Amino acid sequence: MTTLLLARHGLTDLTGPVLAGRTPGVHLSEAGRAQAAALAARVAGVRLDAVVSSPLERCRETAHAVADGRGMDVLIDDRFIECGYGGWTGRPLKELAEEPLWRVVQAHPSAVTFPEGESLAGMQHRAVAAVREWNQRLGEKAVYLVCSHGDVIKSIVADALGLHLDHFQRITADPAALTIIRYAPLRPFVLRLNDMGELRLPEDSEEKDGGENITGSDAAVGGGPGTT
Ligand SMILES: O=C(O)[C@@H](CO)OP(=O)(O)O
């Protein structure tokens, strides 16, 4: 079972008021750097086999906060880049909320292609494909961290939950929050969602459930003894 730690980057000065998208040169703010340092401290006790990042500065800086103290490289994968918001890039959220397309982004995101930009379905497809490929490449015992963006993370979580993309606005990915997904052969398990607390990872299920009757891919019927 490969374990993916999905981290959203820390705050920037644009996060919230403006849709930064792929605008170059958007760096972590002071608060964002503190969040990145806190993220690194939270995962300090966890072995990481790789630290992967979107190519955008805010993610690279967050990923470096995790990787540098371990003497690890940050591996860039363009498939974790922010959605291509096209003509919406760099515009204030308040202004975008007046656009007719805003309602569609809220209610029917699978139908949305941003003007001169990417579709949300296309974003989900390339991001999920990247996760699956990293899972294969690193192997079933691996634990790795990917630093990416809010909508990208939400789309990966929706896939892991078997949730149609039209429901992905129900998921939250806050700055520097961690989402943890463990990919077993028969299903992914979402272990943490938008988590800002102290991090513990579950032990092997065999150690807690006796292991005779269930495989690593089976859900514990009734809920089981807990994953951490
Ligand atoms: O919420 C936002 O403003 C967007 C900007 O692109 O997402 P993120 O900050 O995760 O890149």
The ligand as an ORCA input file, in Angstrom:
! r2SCAN-3c Opt
* xyz 0 1
  O      -7.159     29.311     -3.979
  C      -6.487     29.930     -4.809
  O      -6.347     31.146     -4.761
  C      -5.855     29.150     -5.946
  C      -4.943     30.025     -6.708
  O      -4.415     29.464     -7.815
  O      -5.336     27.926     -5.515
  P      -3.924     27.677     -4.836
  O      -3.717     28.801     -3.858
  O      -4.052     26.356     -4.131
  O      -2.889     27.624     -5.891
*
